[in-house]
């Protein structure tokens, strides 16, 4: 079972959001040393809980501070952008870190409606978008072709347009989601698929993965289905310490589930809160399903999930008020899994797809 990392650059109470971005660089360097397979960063907007708003920029910095680990987005929210521009950004990233860039693409908005219009004001005049029209599948096809240096069909209005810089390698595309639609689209296009298990504690996971596997169409490279799950987990030296790390996460989740985007709290902050019985019941239910504890307990749960869903890789997202606790968690899990630093480029079972050189 491969282990990887999703880092959302979580904003924590009492520290500036900019610090969270810099902490991401520190964590990435450490996770490469620990032996994690890939390191992904996310995209959210106008969100007081998440500082990661521009993964394509952060990935440029990550390319400079890592040398072996795969790095990528989880994911770029394609509906906000021109597929051509995204392709150019990832062609640049691939030039900076050849053969180790993952181009994870998401379909969700990642923001409220007003912020969506701020990202792309022209949408207010786009009747198709306003009316619920969806060009995501065709945009994704164009993006992948441009990022790989493959020609668009001759009858395509953008035929002949190329995304620079061209090169001998290309980003590896992934589709990310939490619904049967994204699973089905990933299957039809022969793409690797990552299910966001941590969104709703795995709700809909079995259905989505079954849809993906049943409908998978091998791509030109002949690669088969490649599945990862992104789960929340945190490990600590003792069970008591793990409980102390879980409680702030539980309260943060209560806020998130109420659509309140708040900075990640400290244990002292949540310990002083009055918790109504209904909220306490939700915390207790989350305690039963969340993955936290000593390293051996956490790894046991991760292996169990991997076996249950027959997945190839687990991507761990961890939030903690103190970045040292987050870093220690990844170190403990890596040690329990006997990970070793990556010594060469590995595309997760998929053969590298060279870009077409014109």
CORFENWO-V676789 format. One record per residue. N is the residue number from 1. PHI is phi in degrees with one decimal (999 if undefined). NEAR is the number of other ideal C-beta (glycine too) atoms within 8 Angstrom. D_FIRST is the distance of its C-alpha to the first C-alpha in Angstrom with 1 decimal. Layout:
N | PHI | NEAR | D_FIRST
N | PHI | NEAR | D_FIRST
This chain:
1 | 999 | 10 | 0.0
2 | -79.7 | 9 | 3.8
3 | -120.2 | 15 | 6.5
4 | -135.1 | 15 | 9.9
5 | -128.8 | 15 | 13.4
6 | -113.5 | 12 | 16.2
7 | -116.6 | 13 | 19.5
8 | -93.6 | 11 | 22.6
9 | 50.4 | 14 | 25.0
10 | -61.6 | 10 | 26.2
11 | -79.6 | 12 | 29.9
12 | -114.9 | 11 | 30.8
13 | -60.0 | 9 | 34.2
14 | 88.9 | 5 | 36.7
15 | -129.7 | 7 | 35.0
16 | -73.7 | 5 | 35.6
17 | -56.7 | 7 | 33.2
18 | -61.1 | 7 | 33.5
19 | -62.1 | 8 | 32.1
20 | -63.1 | 15 | 28.8
21 | -65.0 | 12 | 28.5
22 | -66.7 | 8 | 29.2
23 | -62.7 | 10 | 26.7
24 | -62.8 | 14 | 24.0
25 | -66.2 | 11 | 24.9
26 | -62.8 | 10 | 24.7
27 | -65.6 | 14 | 21.3
28 | -61.9 | 16 | 19.9
29 | -59.7 | 10 | 21.4
30 | -66.7 | 11 | 19.9
31 | -65.9 | 13 | 16.4
32 | -65.3 | 15 | 16.7
33 | -63.0 | 7 | 18.0
34 | -69.8 | 12 | 15.1
35 | 104.9 | 10 | 12.6
36 | -68.2 | 14 | 11.1
37 | -75.3 | 12 | 10.3
38 | -146.1 | 13 | 12.9
39 | -133.4 | 16 | 15.6
40 | -110.7 | 16 | 17.3
41 | -126.0 | 18 | 20.8
42 | -106.9 | 14 | 22.6
43 | -130.4 | 14 | 26.2
44 | -138.7 | 11 | 28.6
45 | -134.0 | 10 | 32.4
46 | 50.8 | 7 | 35.2
47 | -126.4 | 9 | 32.9
48 | -76.6 | 6 | 33.8
49 | -104.8 | 13 | 30.3
50 | -132.4 | 12 | 28.4
51 | -88.3 | 10 | 29.7
52 | -74.0 | 16 | 27.3
53 | -109.5 | 8 | 29.8
54 | -138.7 | 7 | 29.5
55 | -59.2 | 13 | 26.0
56 | -66.3 | 12 | 27.6
57 | -77.2 | 7 | 29.7
58 | -61.3 | 13 | 27.0
59 | -64.4 | 14 | 24.8
60 | -61.7 | 11 | 27.8
61 | -69.3 | 9 | 27.8
62 | -65.2 | 14 | 24.1
63 | -61.9 | 12 | 24.6
64 | -79.9 | 7 | 27.3
65 | -108.2 | 8 | 25.5
66 | -124.8 | 13 | 22.2
67 | -131.4 | 4 | 22.0
68 | -123.2 | 10 | 18.6
69 | -65.3 | 14 | 16.0
70 | -69.8 | 15 | 16.0
71 | -130.3 | 16 | 18.2
72 | -172.4 | 16 | 19.3
73 | -103.6 | 15 | 20.8
74 | -145.1 | 15 | 19.6
75 | -141.6 | 13 | 22.1
76 | -67.2 | 13 | 25.5
77 | -89.3 | 12 | 27.7
78 | -57.7 | 14 | 29.4
79 | -57.1 | 9 | 32.3
80 | -83.5 | 9 | 33.9
81 | -132.1 | 10 | 34.1
82 | -72.4 | 5 | 35.4
83 | -56.0 | 12 | 32.7
84 | -64.9 | 12 | 34.6
85 | -65.2 | 8 | 34.4
86 | -61.9 | 15 | 30.7
87 | -60.2 | 13 | 30.3
88 | -61.6 | 11 | 32.6
89 | -59.6 | 9 | 30.7
90 | -79.5 | 13 | 27.4
91 | -68.0 | 17 | 29.3
92 | -64.3 | 10 | 30.6
93 | -61.3 | 14 | 27.1
94 | -66.2 | 16 | 26.0
95 | -68.1 | 8 | 29.1
96 | -75.7 | 9 | 28.2
97 | -136.2 | 10 | 24.6
98 | -56.8 | 9 | 24.7
99 | 78.2 | 9 | 21.6
100 | -133.2 | 9 | 19.2
101 | -102.2 | 15 | 20.4
102 | -103.5 | 13 | 18.7
103 | -104.2 | 15 | 21.4
104 | -79.5 | 15 | 20.1
105 | -120.4 | 14 | 23.0
106 | -120.2 | 13 | 24.0
107 | -106.5 | 10 | 27.0
108 | -66.7 | 6 | 27.9
109 | -75.1 | 9 | 30.9
110 | 67.0 | 9 | 29.4
111 | -169.9 | 10 | 32.9
112 | -79.3 | 7 | 36.1
113 | -61.2 | 6 | 38.6
114 | -62.1 | 7 | 41.0
115 | -67.6 | 10 | 38.3
116 | -59.2 | 12 | 37.2
117 | -69.3 | 10 | 40.7
118 | -66.2 | 8 | 40.8
119 | -67.7 | 8 | 37.9
120 | -145.6 | 8 | 39.7
121 | -57.1 | 6 | 43.3
122 | -64.4 | 6 | 44.1
123 | -61.9 | 10 | 42.1
124 | -66.7 | 7 | 45.1
125 | -104.2 | 5 | 47.1
126 | -96.1 | 8 | 44.6
127 | -62.6 | 7 | 45.7
128 | -64.0 | 7 | 42.7
129 | -66.8 | 9 | 40.2
130 | -62.8 | 8 | 42.5
131 | -89.5 | 6 | 42.9
132 | 91.9 | 5 | 39.2
133 | -64.5 | 7 | 38.9
134 | -138.0 | 5 | 35.5
135 | -104.7 | 7 | 35.0
136 | -57.8 | 10 | 31.3
137 | -62.1 | 8 | 30.3
138 | -70.0 | 7 | 33.0
139 | -63.5 | 11 | 32.3
140 | -64.7 | 14 | 28.6
141 | -60.9 | 9 | 29.8
142 | -64.2 | 14 | 32.2
143 | -58.7 | 16 | 29.8
144 | -65.1 | 12 | 27.3
145 | -61.3 | 10 | 30.3
146 | -63.3 | 17 | 31.8
147 | -68.1 | 16 | 28.6
148 | -91.2 | 10 | 28.1
149 | 77.0 | 13 | 31.8
150 | -91.4 | 8 | 32.4
151 | -70.5 | 7 | 35.9
152 | -77.0 | 11 | 36.6
153 | -55.1 | 6 | 38.7
154 | -60.6 | 4 | 42.4
155 | -88.2 | 4 | 43.6
156 | -74.7 | 8 | 41.2
157 | -62.0 | 3 | 43.4
158 | -107.2 | 8 | 41.2
159 | -55.7 | 10 | 41.2
160 | 94.5 | 6 | 41.6
161 | -80.6 | 8 | 40.0
162 | -123.1 | 8 | 37.3
163 | -92.7 | 11 | 34.9
164 | -98.1 | 6 | 35.4
165 | -83.8 | 6 | 34.4
166 | -68.7 | 11 | 33.6
167 | -165.6 | 12 | 31.3
168 | -91.9 | 6 | 29.4
169 | -124.8 | 9 | 25.9
170 | -147.2 | 12 | 25.0
171 | -61.7 | 12 | 22.7
172 | -90.8 | 14 | 19.7
173 | -77.9 | 13 | 20.6
174 | -128.0 | 15 | 18.4
175 | -109.2 | 15 | 19.9
176 | -115.6 | 13 | 19.2
177 | -178.3 | 16 | 20.7
178 | -145.5 | 10 | 21.1
179 | -143.4 | 8 | 23.5
180 | -60.5 | 9 | 24.0
181 | -62.9 | 8 | 26.1
182 | -66.1 | 14 | 23.4
183 | -62.9 | 15 | 21.0
184 | -66.1 | 11 | 23.9
185 | -66.1 | 12 | 24.9
186 | -59.5 | 13 | 21.4
187 | -64.4 | 16 | 21.6
188 | -61.6 | 8 | 25.2
189 | -93.3 | 12 | 24.5
190 | 66.6 | 9 | 21.4
191 | -101.3 | 10 | 19.4
192 | -62.0 | 13 | 15.8
193 | -133.0 | 18 | 15.8
194 | -117.3 | 15 | 14.5
195 | -94.8 | 14 | 15.9
196 | -82.6 | 9 | 17.4
197 | -59.5 | 12 | 16.5
198 | -74.9 | 8 | 18.3
199 | -59.3 | 6 | 21.5
200 | -134.4 | 6 | 22.6
201 | 54.7 | 8 | 20.1
202 | 87.9 | 9 | 18.5
203 | -59.2 | 6 | 21.9
204 | 83.0 | 10 | 21.9
205 | -64.8 | 11 | 18.2
206 | -59.7 | 7 | 18.5
207 | -64.3 | 8 | 21.5
208 | -64.1 | 15 | 20.1
209 | -69.0 | 15 | 17.0
210 | -64.4 | 8 | 19.4
211 | -60.2 | 12 | 21.9
212 | -61.8 | 15 | 19.4
213 | -70.1 | 10 | 18.4
214 | -66.6 | 7 | 22.0
215 | -105.7 | 9 | 23.6
216 | -65.2 | 10 | 21.3
217 | -115.8 | 8 | 23.6
218 | -58.9 | 7 | 22.4
219 | -86.4 | 9 | 23.6
220 | -61.8 | 3 | 25.7
221 | -79.3 | 7 | 22.9
222 | 81.2 | 6 | 21.8
223 | -67.7 | 10 | 18.2
224 | -91.0 | 7 | 16.8
225 | -59.4 | 8 | 15.2
226 | -132.5 | 12 | 12.3
227 | -122.4 | 16 | 11.3
228 | -130.3 | 15 | 9.9
229 | -118.2 | 15 | 11.3
230 | -101.8 | 15 | 13.2
231 | -123.6 | 14 | 13.9
232 | -85.4 | 11 | 16.4
233 | -156.7 | 15 | 15.7
234 | -149.2 | 17 | 17.7
235 | -118.2 | 16 | 17.8
236 | -144.2 | 16 | 21.0
237 | -62.0 | 6 | 22.6
238 | -133.3 | 7 | 24.4
239 | -64.3 | 9 | 24.3
240 | -63.3 | 6 | 27.6
241 | -64.6 | 9 | 26.4
242 | -62.5 | 14 | 23.4
243 | -62.9 | 9 | 26.1
244 | -66.2 | 9 | 28.1
245 | -80.1 | 15 | 25.3
246 | -69.5 | 12 | 24.6
247 | -59.0 | 12 | 28.3
248 | -60.4 | 15 | 28.8
249 | -63.0 | 15 | 25.8
250 | -61.1 | 13 | 27.3
251 | -68.7 | 12 | 30.6
252 | -60.7 | 13 | 29.2
253 | -65.4 | 9 | 27.5
254 | -58.6 | 11 | 30.9
255 | -63.8 | 11 | 32.5
256 | -58.8 | 10 | 30.0
257 | -69.4 | 7 | 30.4
258 | -94.0 | 6 | 34.1
259 | 64.3 | 5 | 33.6
260 | -106.6 | 6 | 34.7
261 | -91.7 | 9 | 32.9
262 | -121.6 | 9 | 33.5
263 | -63.0 | 9 | 32.4
264 | -67.7 | 14 | 29.8
265 | -84.1 | 12 | 32.1
266 | -88.7 | 10 | 32.4
267 | -61.3 | 11 | 32.4
268 | -62.3 | 6 | 36.2
269 | -66.0 | 10 | 36.7
270 | -77.0 | 12 | 34.9
271 | -66.0 | 7 | 36.5
272 | -91.5 | 5 | 39.9
273 | -80.6 | 7 | 39.3
274 | -81.9 | 3 | 41.0
275 | -111.5 | 6 | 38.5
276 | -61.0 | 6 | 40.2
277 | -56.0 | 5 | 39.2
278 | -64.9 | 6 | 37.5
279 | -67.2 | 9 | 35.3
280 | -62.8 | 9 | 34.6
281 | -63.3 | 8 | 33.6
282 | -67.8 | 10 | 31.0
283 | -63.2 | 13 | 29.6
284 | -64.9 | 8 | 29.4
285 | -66.5 | 8 | 27.6
286 | -65.2 | 11 | 25.1
287 | -60.3 | 9 | 24.7
288 | -72.7 | 6 | 23.7
289 | -106.7 | 7 | 20.8
290 | -68.9 | 12 | 19.7
291 | -101.5 | 11 | 16.8
292 | -154.4 | 13 | 18.6
293 | 145.5 | 10 | 19.7
294 | -70.5 | 12 | 19.1
295 | -59.3 | 10 | 15.8
296 | -65.9 | 7 | 15.1
297 | -67.6 | 10 | 16.1
298 | -65.9 | 17 | 14.0
299 | -64.0 | 12 | 10.7
300 | -59.1 | 8 | 12.0
301 | -65.6 | 11 | 12.6
302 | -63.7 | 16 | 9.2
303 | -64.4 | 9 | 7.7
304 | -64.7 | 8 | 10.9
305 | -64.2 | 15 | 10.7
306 | -60.5 | 12 | 7.5
307 | -71.2 | 7 | 9.4
308 | -60.4 | 6 | 12.6
309 | -102.5 | 11 | 12.1
310 | 50.9 | 7 | 9.9
311 | -98.5 | 12 | 8.0
312 | -91.0 | 9 | 6.0
313 | -157.9 | 14 | 5.5
314 | -113.1 | 15 | 7.2
315 | -105.3 | 16 | 10.4
316 | -102.7 | 15 | 12.5
317 | -109.5 | 13 | 16.2
318 | -132.3 | 10 | 18.4
319 | -118.7 | 11 | 22.2
320 | -154.3 | 13 | 24.6
321 | -68.6 | 10 | 28.2
322 | -97.3 | 6 | 28.0
323 | -59.2 | 10 | 25.7
324 | -65.8 | 6 | 25.5
325 | -68.3 | 12 | 23.8
326 | -66.3 | 13 | 21.2
327 | -62.4 | 11 | 20.6
328 | -63.6 | 11 | 20.5
329 | -60.0 | 15 | 17.9
330 | -63.5 | 16 | 15.4
331 | -66.3 | 10 | 16.5
332 | -63.3 | 14 | 16.2
333 | -65.2 | 16 | 12.6
334 | -62.1 | 13 | 11.7
335 | -64.6 | 10 | 13.9
336 | -65.1 | 11 | 12.6
337 | -86.4 | 9 | 9.1
338 | 57.0 | 5 | 11.2
339 | -70.1 | 10 | 10.2
340 | -132.0 | 6 | 13.0
341 | -55.4 | 9 | 14.9
342 | -68.4 | 11 | 14.3
343 | -107.7 | 5 | 17.2
344 | -154.8 | 5 | 17.5
345 | -74.2 | 9 | 16.9
346 | -135.1 | 7 | 13.9
347 | -96.9 | 10 | 14.1
348 | 66.2 | 13 | 10.7
349 | 93.6 | 7 | 12.1
350 | -94.7 | 11 | 15.4
351 | -67.8 | 6 | 18.4
352 | -58.3 | 8 | 20.3
353 | -97.9 | 9 | 23.2
354 | -67.8 | 8 | 26.3
355 | -74.3 | 12 | 28.8
356 | -78.9 | 9 | 32.2
357 | -95.6 | 8 | 34.7
358 | -93.4 | 5 | 38.2
